Amino acid sequence: MTFAQTFRRIAAVALVSVCALSWVTLGLTVLFDGPNPLLIAAVIAAAVSTEALFWVGGALLGWTAFANRARLWKQLTGSV
């Protein structure tokens, strides 16, 4: 395995872990009725980590991942 493949794999695992942890934190904050500032911080962290996962993940996979996603979406919706 090359350095680039190892780096991509480690970055992908780290991104998914951070995103999952932020959503678990948000869930626990809602479940245990945390204070509003903590809830707002948890929502912002979950949103930012999800966006980072999407965009950095797309960059790691290559920009063709976005083109394939658009093509699959057109096939699923039946649009031309």
N, C-alpha and C positions, 0 to 999 in steps of 0.2 A: 504494500500500500504506500502510495506516495505521500509526501508531506501535505500537499493540497487536499487530498482525500481525507487525511487524518484531521486536518484543520476544519474542513467542512463538517465532518461528522461531530467533532467536539463542539463547534459553534452551534450546530443544529440541536444537539442534546441540551446545551446550555440555554438556548432560546426557548425551547419547549419547556424546560424545567422552570425557568423564570416566569413564563406565562402561566403555567399550571399553578405555581405557588401563589402568584398574584390573584388568580381566580379563587383559589382555596381561601386565601386571606379575606377576600371580599365576601365569600360565602359565610365564613365564620363571623365576620363583623356583622353581617345581617342577622345571622342566627342568634348571636348573643346580644343583639340590640346595642351595638357600640355607639359611642357619641358621634354626633354629626360630623365634626372635623375628621375623625378617623374614617368614617364611612366615605366622605368625599375623597380623602386621600386614597382609599382602597379602590374606589371606582376609577380615579384617574390612573392609578398604577396598572389596573387591569386593562384599561383602554390603551394606554401607551405600550404596554408589553405585547398586547395582541397586534397592534399596528406594527411594532418592531418585528414580531414573528413573521407577519405577512411579507413585509418589504425586504427584510434581510434574508428571510428564507427564499424569496423569489430571486434575490441577487445571488445567493449561494447555488440555487438550482440552475440559474441562467435565465435570461430574459425570455427564452422560449417557453418557460413555464406559464407566463402570462398569456402568450399567444395561444397556447394549447388550451388554457382555461377558457378563453374567449370562444375558441372553436367548439369546445364541448358544450358551453352554455348555449351557443346557437343551435347545436344539434338537439339539446334537451328541450329547448323552448320551441323549436320548429321555425325559428325566424330565418330569414334569408341573408 
